[in-house]
């Protein structure tokens, strides 16, 4: 089960969309772009984030423009199914 930081950023546009990024502590980044009215459901149903945490994160992202939540536990199978996986190259 990956542990990392959930980063939600409000993007300008009509309709309002959000960039949802999960960065694993061990490496690797998962990114998705979600419309505002789908944000809470996406985090809760697809990423399996607890509902109170999903609601709080969505509210903070909406009012503050961005929120970061550290030490979030997610199920890896859910991440691969719903988000684009981006692997960073590490130069020696």
PDB file of N, CA, C and O in Angstrom, chain B, residues numbered from 101:
ATOM      1  N   UNK B 101       0.839  -1.165   0.000  1.00  0.00           N
ATOM      2  CA  UNK B 101       0.000   0.000   0.000  1.00  0.00           C
ATOM      3  C   UNK B 101       0.895   1.242   0.000  1.00  0.00           C
ATOM      4  O   UNK B 101       1.652   1.452   0.948  1.00  0.00           O
ATOM      5  N   UNK B 102       0.819   2.079  -1.061  1.00  0.00           N
ATOM      6  CA  UNK B 102       1.690   3.244  -1.124  1.00  0.00           C
ATOM      7  C   UNK B 102       1.309   4.335  -0.130  1.00  0.00           C
ATOM      8  O   UNK B 102       0.135   4.557   0.165  1.00  0.00           O
ATOM      9  N   UNK B 103       2.325   4.998   0.368  1.00  0.00           N
ATOM     10  CA  UNK B 103       2.162   6.133   1.267  1.00  0.00           C
ATOM     11  C   UNK B 103       2.799   7.318   0.574  1.00  0.00           C
ATOM     12  O   UNK B 103       3.881   7.202  -0.001  1.00  0.00           O
ATOM     13  N   UNK B 104       2.126   8.465   0.626  1.00  0.00           N
ATOM     14  CA  UNK B 104       2.687   9.633  -0.027  1.00  0.00           C
ATOM     15  C   UNK B 104       1.907  10.883   0.258  1.00  0.00           C
ATOM     16  O   UNK B 104       1.173  10.968   1.242  1.00  0.00           O
ATOM     17  N   UNK B 105       2.073  11.859  -0.617  1.00  0.00           N
ATOM     18  CA  UNK B 105       1.434  13.166  -0.471  1.00  0.00           C
ATOM     19  C   UNK B 105       0.379  13.333  -1.549  1.00  0.00           C
ATOM     20  O   UNK B 105       0.647  13.140  -2.735  1.00  0.00           O
ATOM     21  N   UNK B 106      -0.819  13.691  -1.124  1.00  0.00           N
ATOM     22  CA  UNK B 106      -1.918  13.988  -2.029  1.00  0.00           C
ATOM     23  C   UNK B 106      -1.930  15.497  -2.231  1.00  0.00           C
ATOM     24  O   UNK B 106      -2.056  16.252  -1.267  1.00  0.00           O
ATOM     25  N   UNK B 107      -1.800  15.939  -3.475  1.00  0.00           N
ATOM     26  CA  UNK B 107      -1.708  17.354  -3.812  1.00  0.00           C
ATOM     27  C   UNK B 107      -2.849  17.682  -4.757  1.00  0.00           C
ATOM     28  O   UNK B 107      -2.954  17.093  -5.833  1.00  0.00           O
ATOM     29  N   UNK B 108      -3.704  18.616  -4.366  1.00  0.00           N
ATOM     30  CA  UNK B 108      -4.853  18.993  -5.183  1.00  0.00           C
ATOM     31  C   UNK B 108      -4.742  20.471  -5.510  1.00  0.00           C
ATOM     32  O   UNK B 108      -4.636  21.306  -4.611  1.00  0.00           O
ATOM     33  N   UNK B 109      -4.767  20.797  -6.808  1.00  0.00           N
ATOM     34  CA  UNK B 109      -4.625  22.181  -7.230  1.00  0.00           C
ATOM     35  C   UNK B 109      -5.793  22.573  -8.133  1.00  0.00           C
ATOM     36  O   UNK B 109      -6.129  21.865  -9.082  1.00  0.00           O
ATOM     37  N   UNK B 110      -6.397  23.706  -7.818  1.00  0.00           N
ATOM     38  CA  UNK B 110      -7.497  24.243  -8.610  1.00  0.00           C
ATOM     39  C   UNK B 110      -6.923  24.884  -9.866  1.00  0.00           C
ATOM     40  O   UNK B 110      -5.994  25.689  -9.787  1.00  0.00           O
ATOM     41  N   UNK B 111      -7.477  24.528 -11.034  1.00  0.00           N
ATOM     42  CA  UNK B 111      -7.016  25.072 -12.308  1.00  0.00           C
ATOM     43  C   UNK B 111      -8.061  26.038 -12.858  1.00  0.00           C
ATOM     44  O   UNK B 111      -9.263  25.806 -12.732  1.00  0.00           O
ATOM     45  N   UNK B 112      -7.598  27.106 -13.460  1.00  0.00           N
ATOM     46  CA  UNK B 112      -8.509  28.080 -14.058  1.00  0.00           C
ATOM     47  C   UNK B 112      -9.212  27.472 -15.251  1.00  0.00           C
ATOM     48  O   UNK B 112      -8.682  26.581 -15.915  1.00  0.00           O
ATOM     49  N   UNK B 113     -10.391  27.954 -15.515  1.00  0.00           N
ATOM     50  CA  UNK B 113     -11.126  27.492 -16.678  1.00  0.00           C
ATOM     51  C   UNK B 113     -12.605  27.386 -16.375  1.00  0.00           C
ATOM     52  O   UNK B 113     -13.041  27.568 -15.238  1.00  0.00           O
ATOM     53  N   UNK B 114     -13.361  27.091 -17.404  1.00  0.00           N
ATOM     54  CA  UNK B 114     -14.794  26.915 -17.248  1.00  0.00           C
ATOM     55  C   UNK B 114     -15.183  25.644 -17.973  1.00  0.00           C
ATOM     56  O   UNK B 114     -15.126  25.618 -19.203  1.00  0.00           O
ATOM     57  N   UNK B 115     -15.568  24.608 -17.293  1.00  0.00           N
ATOM     58  CA  UNK B 115     -15.766  24.546 -15.847  1.00  0.00           C
ATOM     59  C   UNK B 115     -14.434  24.441 -15.096  1.00  0.00           C
ATOM     60  O   UNK B 115     -13.396  24.109 -15.669  1.00  0.00           O
ATOM     61  N   UNK B 116     -14.503  24.731 -13.816  1.00  0.00           N
ATOM     62  CA  UNK B 116     -13.327  24.616 -12.957  1.00  0.00           C
ATOM     63  C   UNK B 116     -12.900  23.159 -12.909  1.00  0.00           C
ATOM     64  O   UNK B 116     -13.733  22.266 -12.753  1.00  0.00           O
ATOM     65  N   UNK B 117     -11.606  22.922 -13.043  1.00  0.00           N
ATOM     66  CA  UNK B 117     -11.076  21.571 -12.921  1.00  0.00           C
ATOM     67  C   UNK B 117      -9.976  21.570 -11.871  1.00  0.00           C
ATOM     68  O   UNK B 117      -9.469  22.620 -11.478  1.00  0.00           O
ATOM     69  N   UNK B 118      -9.619  20.378 -11.427  1.00  0.00           N
ATOM     70  CA  UNK B 118      -8.597  20.218 -10.413  1.00  0.00           C
ATOM     71  C   UNK B 118      -7.568  19.212 -10.889  1.00  0.00           C
ATOM     72  O   UNK B 118      -7.905  18.197 -11.498  1.00  0.00           O
ATOM     73  N   UNK B 119      -6.311  19.506 -10.604  1.00  0.00           N
ATOM     74  CA  UNK B 119      -5.258  18.534 -10.841  1.00  0.00           C
ATOM     75  C   UNK B 119      -5.064  17.779  -9.545  1.00  0.00           C
ATOM     76  O   UNK B 119      -4.766  18.381  -8.514  1.00  0.00           O
ATOM     77  N   UNK B 120      -5.226  16.483  -9.584  1.00  0.00           N
ATOM     78  CA  UNK B 120      -5.041  15.635  -8.415  1.00  0.00           C
ATOM     79  C   UNK B 120      -3.759  14.852  -8.644  1.00  0.00           C
ATOM     80  O   UNK B 120      -3.634  14.115  -9.622  1.00  0.00           O
ATOM     81  N   UNK B 121      -2.809  15.018  -7.736  1.00  0.00           N
ATOM     82  CA  UNK B 121      -1.534  14.329  -7.880  1.00  0.00           C
ATOM     83  C   UNK B 121      -1.231  13.585  -6.579  1.00  0.00           C
ATOM     84  O   UNK B 121      -1.388  14.126  -5.485  1.00  0.00           O
ATOM     85  N   UNK B 122      -0.802  12.358  -6.722  1.00  0.00           N
ATOM     86  CA  UNK B 122      -0.361  11.575  -5.571  1.00  0.00           C
ATOM     87  C   UNK B 122       1.083  11.221  -5.809  1.00  0.00           C
ATOM     88  O   UNK B 122       1.414  10.548  -6.785  1.00  0.00           O
ATOM     89  N   UNK B 123       1.938  11.670  -4.927  1.00  0.00           N
ATOM     90  CA  UNK B 123       3.373  11.405  -5.043  1.00  0.00           C
ATOM     91  C   UNK B 123       3.779  10.429  -3.954  1.00  0.00           C
ATOM     92  O   UNK B 123       3.715  10.738  -2.764  1.00  0.00           O
ATOM     93  N   UNK B 124       4.197   9.245  -4.381  1.00  0.00           N
ATOM     94  CA  UNK B 124       4.605   8.225  -3.420  1.00  0.00           C
ATOM     95  C   UNK B 124       5.910   8.609  -2.748  1.00  0.00           C
ATOM     96  O   UNK B 124       6.805   9.168  -3.383  1.00  0.00           O
ATOM     97  N   UNK B 125       6.013   8.310  -1.473  1.00  0.00           N
ATOM     98  CA  UNK B 125       7.257   8.563  -0.756  1.00  0.00           C
ATOM     99  C   UNK B 125       8.408   7.774  -1.367  1.00  0.00           C
ATOM    100  O   UNK B 125       9.550   8.235  -1.364  1.00  0.00           O
ATOM    101  N   UNK B 126       8.115   6.594  -1.887  1.00  0.00           N
ATOM    102  CA  UNK B 126       9.149   5.725  -2.467  1.00  0.00           C
ATOM    103  C   UNK B 126       9.467   6.102  -3.909  1.00  0.00           C
ATOM    104  O   UNK B 126      10.364   5.513  -4.512  1.00  0.00           O
ATOM    105  N   UNK B 127       8.759   7.059  -4.466  1.00  0.00           N
ATOM    106  CA  UNK B 127       8.984   7.478  -5.849  1.00  0.00           C
ATOM    107  C   UNK B 127       7.782   7.183  -6.706  1.00  0.00           C
ATOM    108  O   UNK B 127       6.956   6.336  -6.367  1.00  0.00           O
ATOM    109  N   UNK B 128       7.685   7.871  -7.804  1.00  0.00           N
ATOM    110  CA  UNK B 128       6.555   7.694  -8.710  1.00  0.00           C
ATOM    111  C   UNK B 128       5.473   8.712  -8.409  1.00  0.00           C
ATOM    112  O   UNK B 128       5.256   9.091  -7.258  1.00  0.00           O
ATOM    113  N   UNK B 129       4.795   9.149  -9.464  1.00  0.00           N
ATOM    114  CA  UNK B 129       3.755  10.162  -9.330  1.00  0.00           C
ATOM    115  C   UNK B 129       2.549   9.735 -10.154  1.00  0.00           C
ATOM    116  O   UNK B 129       2.694   9.260 -11.280  1.00  0.00           O
ATOM    117  N   UNK B 130       1.380   9.903  -9.597  1.00  0.00           N
ATOM    118  CA  UNK B 130       0.125   9.608 -10.271  1.00  0.00           C
ATOM    119  C   UNK B 130      -0.631  10.919 -10.431  1.00  0.00           C
ATOM    120  O   UNK B 130      -0.771  11.666  -9.463  1.00  0.00           O
ATOM    121  N   UNK B 131      -1.126  11.217 -11.647  1.00  0.00           N
ATOM    122  CA  UNK B 131      -1.774  12.497 -11.914  1.00  0.00           C
ATOM    123  C   UNK B 131      -3.089  12.268 -12.640  1.00  0.00           C
ATOM    124  O   UNK B 131      -3.211  11.373 -13.477  1.00  0.00           O
ATOM    125  N   UNK B 132      -4.073  13.100 -12.299  1.00  0.00           N
ATOM    126  CA  UNK B 132      -5.350  13.067 -12.988  1.00  0.00           C
ATOM    127  C   UNK B 132      -5.953  14.464 -12.972  1.00  0.00           C
ATOM    128  O   UNK B 132      -5.696  15.240 -12.051  1.00  0.00           O
ATOM    129  N   UNK B 133      -6.748  14.790 -13.975  1.00  0.00           N
ATOM    130  CA  UNK B 133      -7.454  16.072 -14.026  1.00  0.00           C
ATOM    131  C   UNK B 133      -8.945  15.779 -13.900  1.00  0.00           C
ATOM    132  O   UNK B 133      -9.505  14.997 -14.669  1.00  0.00           O
ATOM    133  N   UNK B 134      -9.579  16.419 -12.917  1.00  0.00           N
ATOM    134  CA  UNK B 134     -10.963  16.110 -12.551  1.00  0.00           C
ATOM    135  C   UNK B 134     -11.798  17.379 -12.539  1.00  0.00           C
ATOM    136  O   UNK B 134     -11.329  18.424 -12.085  1.00  0.00           O
ATOM    137  N   UNK B 135     -13.032  17.303 -13.033  1.00  0.00           N
ATOM    138  CA  UNK B 135     -13.945  18.442 -12.943  1.00  0.00           C
ATOM    139  C   UNK B 135     -14.378  18.618 -11.493  1.00  0.00           C
ATOM    140  O   UNK B 135     -14.449  17.655 -10.729  1.00  0.00           O
ATOM    141  N   UNK B 136     -14.666  19.863 -11.130  1.00  0.00           N
ATOM    142  CA  UNK B 136     -14.983  20.212  -9.753  1.00  0.00           C
ATOM    143  C   UNK B 136     -16.095  19.404  -9.118  1.00  0.00           C
ATOM    144  O   UNK B 136     -15.997  19.016  -7.953  1.00  0.00           O
ATOM    145  N   UNK B 137     -17.153  19.147  -9.874  1.00  0.00           N
ATOM    146  CA  UNK B 137     -18.285  18.421  -9.300  1.00  0.00           C
ATOM    147  C   UNK B 137     -18.011  16.924  -9.127  1.00  0.00           C
ATOM    148  O   UNK B 137     -18.826  16.211  -8.541  1.00  0.00           O
ATOM    149  N   UNK B 138     -16.877  16.447  -9.630  1.00  0.00           N
ATOM    150  CA  UNK B 138     -16.523  15.036  -9.504  1.00  0.00           C
ATOM    151  C   UNK B 138     -15.381  14.791  -8.525  1.00  0.00           C
ATOM    152  O   UNK B 138     -15.008  13.643  -8.287  1.00  0.00           O
ATOM    153  N   UNK B 139     -14.822  15.857  -7.954  1.00  0.00           N
ATOM    154  CA  UNK B 139     -13.607  15.749  -7.153  1.00  0.00           C
ATOM    155  C   UNK B 139     -13.771  14.870  -5.918  1.00  0.00           C
ATOM    156  O   UNK B 139     -12.967  13.966  -5.697  1.00  0.00           O
ATOM    157  N   UNK B 140     -14.796  15.121  -5.113  1.00  0.00           N
ATOM    158  CA  UNK B 140     -14.980  14.351  -3.873  1.00  0.00           C
ATOM    159  C   UNK B 140     -15.256  12.886  -4.193  1.00  0.00           C
ATOM    160  O   UNK B 140     -14.667  11.993  -3.584  1.00  0.00           O
ATOM    161  N   UNK B 141     -16.150  12.637  -5.146  1.00  0.00           N
ATOM    162  CA  UNK B 141     -16.462  11.252  -5.520  1.00  0.00           C
ATOM    163  C   UNK B 141     -15.225  10.534  -6.049  1.00  0.00           C
ATOM    164  O   UNK B 141     -15.002   9.367  -5.726  1.00  0.00           O
ATOM    165  N   UNK B 142     -14.423  11.217  -6.855  1.00  0.00           N
ATOM    166  CA  UNK B 142     -13.204  10.611  -7.395  1.00  0.00           C
ATOM    167  C   UNK B 142     -12.265  10.200  -6.264  1.00  0.00           C
ATOM    168  O   UNK B 142     -11.776   9.071  -6.232  1.00  0.00           O
ATOM    169  N   UNK B 143     -12.019  11.126  -5.338  1.00  0.00           N
ATOM    170  CA  UNK B 143     -11.098  10.801  -4.244  1.00  0.00           C
ATOM    171  C   UNK B 143     -11.641   9.690  -3.364  1.00  0.00           C
ATOM    172  O   UNK B 143     -10.897   8.796  -2.959  1.00  0.00           O
ATOM    173  N   UNK B 144     -12.941   9.740  -3.062  1.00  0.00           N
ATOM    174  CA  UNK B 144     -13.508   8.751  -2.144  1.00  0.00           C
ATOM    175  C   UNK B 144     -13.741   7.396  -2.813  1.00  0.00           C
ATOM    176  O   UNK B 144     -13.319   6.366  -2.289  1.00  0.00           O
ATOM    177  N   UNK B 145     -14.407   7.394  -3.961  1.00  0.00           N
ATOM    178  CA  UNK B 145     -14.790   6.132  -4.592  1.00  0.00           C
ATOM    179  C   UNK B 145     -13.661   5.480  -5.389  1.00  0.00           C
ATOM    180  O   UNK B 145     -13.510   4.259  -5.359  1.00  0.00           O
ATOM    181  N   UNK B 146     -12.877   6.272  -6.093  1.00  0.00           N
ATOM    182  CA  UNK B 146     -11.840   5.706  -6.947  1.00  0.00           C
ATOM    183  C   UNK B 146     -10.504   5.538  -6.224  1.00  0.00           C
ATOM    184  O   UNK B 146      -9.835   4.515  -6.371  1.00  0.00           O
ATOM    185  N   UNK B 147     -10.120   6.560  -5.434  1.00  0.00           N
ATOM    186  CA  UNK B 147      -8.831   6.499  -4.739  1.00  0.00           C
ATOM    187  C   UNK B 147      -8.963   5.892  -3.343  1.00  0.00           C
ATOM    188  O   UNK B 147      -7.959   5.578  -2.703  1.00  0.00           O
ATOM    189  N   UNK B 148     -10.196   5.727  -2.874  1.00  0.00           N
ATOM    190  CA  UNK B 148     -10.480   5.155  -1.552  1.00  0.00           C
ATOM    191  C   UNK B 148      -9.961   6.030  -0.406  1.00  0.00           C
ATOM    192  O   UNK B 148      -9.539   5.525   0.634  1.00  0.00           O
ATOM    193  N   UNK B 149     -10.000   7.358  -0.619  1.00  0.00           N
ATOM    194  CA  UNK B 149      -9.685   8.299   0.448  1.00  0.00           C
ATOM    195  C   UNK B 149     -10.915   8.377   1.346  1.00  0.00           C
ATOM    196  O   UNK B 149     -12.038   8.424   0.844  1.00  0.00           O
ATOM    197  N   UNK B 150     -10.727   8.391   2.661  1.00  0.00           N
ATOM    198  CA  UNK B 150     -11.858   8.467   3.591  1.00  0.00           C
ATOM    199  C   UNK B 150     -12.696   9.709   3.279  1.00  0.00           C
ATOM    200  O   UNK B 150     -12.150  10.766   2.962  1.00  0.00           O
ATOM    201  N   UNK B 151     -14.022   9.578   3.371  1.00  0.00           N
ATOM    202  CA  UNK B 151     -14.922  10.665   2.998  1.00  0.00           C
ATOM    203  C   UNK B 151     -14.627  11.976   3.743  1.00  0.00           C
ATOM    204  O   UNK B 151     -14.593  13.027   3.103  1.00  0.00           O
ATOM    205  N   UNK B 152     -14.414  11.959   5.064  1.00  0.00           N
ATOM    206  CA  UNK B 152     -14.123  13.232   5.738  1.00  0.00           C
ATOM    207  C   UNK B 152     -12.858  13.910   5.193  1.00  0.00           C
ATOM    208  O   UNK B 152     -12.811  15.133   5.067  1.00  0.00           O
ATOM    209  N   UNK B 153     -11.853  13.122   4.877  1.00  0.00           N
ATOM    210  CA  UNK B 153     -10.615  13.667   4.323  1.00  0.00           C
ATOM    211  C   UNK B 153     -10.849  14.201   2.915  1.00  0.00           C
ATOM    212  O   UNK B 153     -10.337  15.265   2.567  1.00  0.00           O
ATOM    213  N   UNK B 154     -11.607  13.484   2.108  1.00  0.00           N
ATOM    214  CA  UNK B 154     -11.916  13.926   0.746  1.00  0.00           C
ATOM    215  C   UNK B 154     -12.703  15.230   0.763  1.00  0.00           C
ATOM    216  O   UNK B 154     -12.419  16.134  -0.022  1.00  0.00           O
ATOM    217  N   UNK B 155     -13.678  15.333   1.640  1.00  0.00           N
ATOM    218  CA  UNK B 155     -14.472  16.558   1.748  1.00  0.00           C
ATOM    219  C   UNK B 155     -13.611  17.740   2.182  1.00  0.00           C
ATOM    220  O   UNK B 155     -13.707  18.826   1.611  1.00  0.00           O
ATOM    221  N   UNK B 156     -12.773  17.528   3.188  1.00  0.00           N
ATOM    222  CA  UNK B 156     -11.902  18.593   3.687  1.00  0.00           C
ATOM    223  C   UNK B 156     -10.910  19.036   2.616  1.00  0.00           C
ATOM    224  O   UNK B 156     -10.705  20.233   2.418  1.00  0.00           O
ATOM    225  N   UNK B 157     -10.303  18.088   1.934  1.00  0.00           N
ATOM    226  CA  UNK B 157      -9.323  18.412   0.898  1.00  0.00           C
ATOM    227  C   UNK B 157      -9.970  19.184  -0.246  1.00  0.00           C
ATOM    228  O   UNK B 157      -9.391  20.150  -0.741  1.00  0.00           O
ATOM    229  N   UNK B 158     -11.160  18.773  -0.670  1.00  0.00           N
ATOM    230  CA  UNK B 158     -11.860  19.459  -1.753  1.00  0.00           C
ATOM    231  C   UNK B 158     -12.239  20.881  -1.345  1.00  0.00           C
ATOM    232  O   UNK B 158     -12.106  21.815  -2.136  1.00  0.00           O
ATOM    233  N   UNK B 159     -12.705  21.040  -0.127  1.00  0.00           N
ATOM    234  CA  UNK B 159     -13.083  22.373   0.348  1.00  0.00           C
ATOM    235  C   UNK B 159     -11.872  23.297   0.416  1.00  0.00           C
ATOM    236  O   UNK B 159     -11.943  24.456   0.007  1.00  0.00           O
ATOM    237  N   UNK B 160     -10.763  22.779   0.935  1.00  0.00           N
ATOM    238  CA  UNK B 160      -9.549  23.591   1.034  1.00  0.00           C
ATOM    239  C   UNK B 160      -9.006  23.938  -0.350  1.00  0.00           C
ATOM    240  O   UNK B 160      -8.555  25.064  -0.562  1.00  0.00           O
ATOM    241  N   UNK B 161      -9.038  23.007  -1.288  1.00  0.00           N
ATOM    242  CA  UNK B 161      -8.570  23.279  -2.645  1.00  0.00           C
ATOM    243  C   UNK B 161      -9.445  24.336  -3.314  1.00  0.00           C
ATOM    244  O   UNK B 161      -8.950  25.191  -4.049  1.00  0.00           O
ATOM    245  N   UNK B 162     -10.740  24.268  -3.056  1.00  0.00           N
ATOM    246  CA  UNK B 162     -11.668  25.230  -3.660  1.00  0.00           C
ATOM    247  C   UNK B 162     -11.444  26.635  -3.104  1.00  0.00           C
ATOM    248  O   UNK B 162     -11.415  27.601  -3.866  1.00  0.00           O
ATOM    249  N   UNK B 163     -11.286  26.760  -1.796  1.00  0.00           N
ATOM    250  CA  UNK B 163     -11.151  28.084  -1.185  1.00  0.00           C
ATOM    251  C   UNK B 163      -9.736  28.634  -1.233  1.00  0.00           C
ATOM    252  O   UNK B 163      -9.547  29.840  -1.394  1.00  0.00           O
ATOM    253  N   UNK B 164      -8.733  27.762  -1.096  1.00  0.00           N
ATOM    254  CA  UNK B 164      -7.346  28.219  -1.041  1.00  0.00           C
ATOM    255  C   UNK B 164      -6.616  28.061  -2.375  1.00  0.00           C
ATOM    256  O   UNK B 164      -5.533  28.619  -2.555  1.00  0.00           O
ATOM    257  N   UNK B 165      -7.190  27.315  -3.302  1.00  0.00           N
ATOM    258  CA  UNK B 165      -6.565  27.099  -4.599  1.00  0.00           C
ATOM    259  C   UNK B 165      -5.658  25.884  -4.663  1.00  0.00           C
ATOM    260  O   UNK B 165      -5.388  25.363  -5.745  1.00  0.00           O
ATOM    261  N   UNK B 166      -5.184  25.427  -3.504  1.00  0.00           N
ATOM    262  CA  UNK B 166      -4.319  24.250  -3.471  1.00  0.00           C
ATOM    263  C   UNK B 166      -4.259  23.700  -2.056  1.00  0.00           C
ATOM    264  O   UNK B 166      -4.310  24.453  -1.083  1.00  0.00           O
ATOM    265  N   UNK B 167      -4.151  22.390  -1.950  1.00  0.00           N
ATOM    266  CA  UNK B 167      -3.966  21.754  -0.649  1.00  0.00           C
ATOM    267  C   UNK B 167      -3.059  20.551  -0.805  1.00  0.00           C
ATOM    268  O   UNK B 167      -3.098  19.857  -1.821  1.00  0.00           O
ATOM    269  N   UNK B 168      -2.242  20.309   0.207  1.00  0.00           N
ATOM    270  CA  UNK B 168      -1.342  19.148   0.223  1.00  0.00           C
ATOM    271  C   UNK B 168      -1.566  18.379   1.515  1.00  0.00           C
ATOM    272  O   UNK B 168      -1.558  18.952   2.604  1.00  0.00           O
ATOM    273  N   UNK B 169      -1.765  17.076   1.378  1.00  0.00           N
ATOM    274  CA  UNK B 169      -1.986  16.209   2.529  1.00  0.00           C
ATOM    275  C   UNK B 169      -0.868  15.175   2.567  1.00  0.00           C
ATOM    276  O   UNK B 169      -0.721  14.379   1.640  1.00  0.00           O
ATOM    277  N   UNK B 170      -0.094  15.188   3.625  1.00  0.00           N
ATOM    278  CA  UNK B 170       1.036  14.262   3.759  1.00  0.00           C
ATOM    279  C   UNK B 170       0.612  12.958   4.414  1.00  0.00           C
ATOM    280  O   UNK B 170      -0.425  12.891   5.074  1.00  0.00           O
ATOM    281  N   UNK B 171       1.416  11.931   4.228  1.00  0.00           N
ATOM    282  CA  UNK B 171       1.227  10.617   4.854  1.00  0.00           C
ATOM    283  C   UNK B 171      -0.139  10.007   4.583  1.00  0.00           C
ATOM    284  O   UNK B 171      -0.795   9.491   5.489  1.00  0.00           O
ATOM    285  N   UNK B 172      -0.560  10.073   3.325  1.00  0.00           N
ATOM    286  CA  UNK B 172      -1.834   9.483   2.904  1.00  0.00           C
ATOM    287  C   UNK B 172      -1.562   8.059   2.428  1.00  0.00           C
ATOM    288  O   UNK B 172      -0.621   7.825   1.669  1.00  0.00           O
ATOM    289  N   UNK B 173      -2.379   7.113   2.872  1.00  0.00           N
ATOM    290  CA  UNK B 173      -2.274   5.707   2.460  1.00  0.00           C
ATOM    291  C   UNK B 173      -3.312   5.444   1.378  1.00  0.00           C
ATOM    292  O   UNK B 173      -4.497   5.716   1.570  1.00  0.00           O
ATOM    293  N   UNK B 174      -2.867   4.913   0.236  1.00  0.00           N
ATOM    294  CA  UNK B 174      -3.788   4.574  -0.846  1.00  0.00           C
ATOM    295  C   UNK B 174      -3.523   3.155  -1.316  1.00  0.00           C
ATOM    296  O   UNK B 174      -2.427   2.621  -1.150  1.00  0.00           O
ATOM    297  N   UNK B 175      -4.545   2.557  -1.905  1.00  0.00           N
ATOM    298  CA  UNK B 175      -4.392   1.225  -2.459  1.00  0.00           C
ATOM    299  C   UNK B 175      -3.801   1.346  -3.864  1.00  0.00           C
ATOM    300  O   UNK B 175      -4.358   2.041  -4.713  1.00  0.00           O
ATOM    301  N   UNK B 176      -2.687   0.680  -4.109  1.00  0.00           N
ATOM    302  CA  UNK B 176      -1.976   0.828  -5.377  1.00  0.00           C
ATOM    303  C   UNK B 176      -2.821   0.421  -6.576  1.00  0.00           C
ATOM    304  O   UNK B 176      -2.747   1.067  -7.621  1.00  0.00           O
ATOM    305  N   UNK B 177      -3.619  -0.630  -6.451  1.00  0.00           N
ATOM    306  CA  UNK B 177      -4.455  -1.062  -7.575  1.00  0.00           C
ATOM    307  C   UNK B 177      -5.396   0.046  -8.017  1.00  0.00           C
ATOM    308  O   UNK B 177      -5.634   0.217  -9.213  1.00  0.00           O
ATOM    309  N   UNK B 178      -5.935   0.803  -7.063  1.00  0.00           N
ATOM    310  CA  UNK B 178      -6.836   1.893  -7.401  1.00  0.00           C
ATOM    311  C   UNK B 178      -6.103   3.003  -8.140  1.00  0.00           C
ATOM    312  O   UNK B 178      -6.663   3.613  -9.050  1.00  0.00           O
ATOM    313  N   UNK B 179      -4.874   3.269  -7.766  1.00  0.00           N
ATOM    314  CA  UNK B 179      -4.110   4.315  -8.424  1.00  0.00           C
ATOM    315  C   UNK B 179      -3.887   3.990  -9.885  1.00  0.00           C
ATOM    316  O   UNK B 179      -4.115   4.834 -10.753  1.00  0.00           O
ATOM    317  N   UNK B 180      -3.445   2.781 -10.165  1.00  0.00           N
ATOM    318  CA  UNK B 180      -3.160   2.402 -11.554  1.00  0.00           C
ATOM    319  C   UNK B 180      -4.426   2.410 -12.397  1.00  0.00           C
ATOM    320  O   UNK B 180      -4.365   2.699 -13.592  1.00  0.00           O
ATOM    321  N   UNK B 181      -5.548   2.106 -11.813  1.00  0.00           N
ATOM    322  CA  UNK B 181      -6.789   2.017 -12.571  1.00  0.00           C
ATOM    323  C   UNK B 181      -7.327   3.388 -12.963  1.00  0.00           C
ATOM    324  O   UNK B 181      -7.921   3.524 -14.033  1.00  0.00           O
ATOM    325  N   UNK B 182      -7.135   4.410 -12.124  1.00  0.00           N
ATOM    326  CA  UNK B 182      -7.818   5.680 -12.366  1.00  0.00           C
ATOM    327  C   UNK B 182      -6.919   6.857 -12.677  1.00  0.00           C
ATOM    328  O   UNK B 182      -7.416   7.919 -13.052  1.00  0.00           O
ATOM    329  N   UNK B 183      -5.606   6.705 -12.534  1.00  0.00           N
ATOM    330  CA  UNK B 183      -4.724   7.838 -12.739  1.00  0.00           C
ATOM    331  C   UNK B 183      -3.592   7.492 -13.695  1.00  0.00           C
ATOM    332  O   UNK B 183      -3.223   6.328 -13.854  1.00  0.00           O
ATOM    333  N   UNK B 184      -3.053   8.522 -14.323  1.00  0.00           N
ATOM    334  CA  UNK B 184      -1.910   8.342 -15.219  1.00  0.00           C
ATOM    335  C   UNK B 184      -0.649   8.254 -14.376  1.00  0.00           C
ATOM    336  O   UNK B 184      -0.415   9.101 -13.513  1.00  0.00           O
ATOM    337  N   UNK B 185       0.154   7.245 -14.619  1.00  0.00           N
ATOM    338  CA  UNK B 185       1.386   7.048 -13.857  1.00  0.00           C
ATOM    339  C   UNK B 185       2.538   7.707 -14.590  1.00  0.00           C
ATOM    340  O   UNK B 185       2.764   7.455 -15.774  1.00  0.00           O
ATOM    341  N   UNK B 186       3.259   8.549 -13.879  1.00  0.00           N
ATOM    342  CA  UNK B 186       4.410   9.229 -14.454  1.00  0.00           C
ATOM    343  C   UNK B 186       5.625   8.865 -13.627  1.00  0.00           C
ATOM    344  O   UNK B 186       5.673   9.127 -12.425  1.00  0.00           O
ATOM    345  N   UNK B 187       6.603   8.260 -14.275  1.00  0.00           N
ATOM    346  CA  UNK B 187       7.815   7.868 -13.567  1.00  0.00           C
ATOM    347  C   UNK B 187       8.933   8.829 -13.945  1.00  0.00           C
ATOM    348  O   UNK B 187       9.246   9.012 -15.121  1.00  0.00           O
ATOM    349  N   UNK B 188       9.527   9.436 -12.929  1.00  0.00           N
ATOM    350  CA  UNK B 188      10.602  10.375 -13.179  1.00  0.00           C
ATOM    351  C   UNK B 188      11.911   9.631 -13.388  1.00  0.00           C
ATOM    352  O   UNK B 188      12.198   8.648 -12.704  1.00  0.00           O
ATOM    353  N   UNK B 189      12.697  10.109 -14.338  1.00  0.00           N
ATOM    354  CA  UNK B 189      14.012   9.535 -14.550  1.00  0.00           C
ATOM    355  C   UNK B 189      14.978  10.183 -13.574  1.00  0.00           C
ATOM    356  O   UNK B 189      14.991  11.403 -13.412  1.00  0.00           O
ATOM    357  N   UNK B 190      15.772   9.368 -12.936  1.00  0.00           N
ATOM    358  CA  UNK B 190      16.757   9.873 -11.997  1.00  0.00           C
ATOM    359  C   UNK B 190      18.116   9.790 -12.649  1.00  0.00           C
ATOM    360  O   UNK B 190      18.573   8.716 -13.040  1.00  0.00           O
ATOM    361  N   UNK B 191      18.761  10.947 -12.761  1.00  0.00           N
ATOM    362  CA  UNK B 191      20.082  10.993 -13.372  1.00  0.00           C
ATOM    363  C   UNK B 191      21.137  10.761 -12.302  1.00  0.00           C
ATOM    364  O   UNK B 191      21.056  11.310 -11.203  1.00  0.00           O
ATOM    365  N   UNK B 192      22.129   9.940 -12.637  1.00  0.00           N
ATOM    366  CA  UNK B 192      23.217   9.675 -11.688  1.00  0.00           C
ATOM    367  C   UNK B 192      24.216  10.802 -11.698  1.00  0.00           C
ATOM    368  O   UNK B 192      25.203  10.759 -10.964  1.00  0.00           O
TER     369      UNK B 192
END
